[in-house]
């Protein structure tokens, strides 16, 4: 009887579940299914496999291979990686998930220790994707022969082809394989363990890389004449009270009115390629889901918008913005101490824009004013997301995560409008810039903001080793009041060149 159950279970797994999941993967790849629905399929799959496992005779040590996966150092995103883990594990691989923000050394050491069949790396941010070539170089330097699978929103196939070549000019022999999603990851693994198919894949990997590298002409950075842009500073009088303020409770109902619904549905909830009738139907589903989730958040209090913000006297000096103490140093003297300074990158083309140019320069003798804000929706949202992940409710976790991140954005927008009113400027005047974007790339500057505002003490927030905000559903920004402020790019980093 036992043997019969075992055969039925094997049959169900091989002829029903795995082909169904493959179909889900194909539909996702073709843009017919959005990510939350793929995650729902993965949940069902996981539950079904867990049930079948009671009938499958466990043969000790039987696995198709061991894959060590991680989200790279500096990156706190792991929704895509979690799906990869589920798909590989349900298809017979042993998966060792090292989590997010994992240093290169930890990944390499673990892969060598468990004699990994492959390493899987994920990155959501352009700035953190540079960890990938770093890991490939290190594996090459140490003579390891472990294929590397890479994926994530920040990178593309061409990036994968370029990083196969290491810094010493040689190619990483074991191969670097870009996988656009979890299903391509599974497909690649299945070829890597198949001795007959492997040579052709390796050859293709190498040829594509050589073709790609042949097309690349290394860009020589133009030596920018450090000229100033044409922006004319327009200082405004400082508000009555300089220094910081704490906003313990913001009305969630008011904050939710600032939600960017398009970004929530299309970016955070995965519907970016949905159009026509599909979109109309999906939008209705999302509308009722948002309504239900917002009501639950108001009732249960798992989204808690809160913030600290502050106004500081400032002046520009070249590419620097000097931040002064809100209090004059000596009574009557009017002299202020320098608290810190931010150095902003300058465009190497067009108008040579730099954020510092929007403020009154030192030699004008006039003090200008700048605002900083840090907002969060609290630790509760992270706890809720972790709980859903732990119990295998991936799609609920995904929707929760997306809403929390977008509510933090809405909180930032709500507070920014309030700051405009306090500064006495028009409701659309000025811009808010967050670190990590082209005009203001240095995440390390978060440390300076945390020194200016009592973020840790009042909001219970912290910074990761790579200076990302914790909890993730938070944002920090510098606010410029200048009427001509705009968003701009500065020039290409090496990573952006690799991504082209």
Helices and strands as residue ranges (DSSP letters): H 2-12, I 13-17, H 18-29, H 35-53, E 66-71, H 79-90, E 94-97, H 104-113, E 118-122, H 130-141, E 147-151, H 157-162, E 176-178, H 182-192, H 195-215, E 243-247, H 252-256, H 261-263, I 264-268, H 276-300, E 306-317, E 320-328, E 336-343, G 355-358, G 362-364, E 368-376, H 380-390, H 394-423, E 431-433, H 445-452, H 455-459, E 462-463, E 469-470, E 474-480, H 494-499
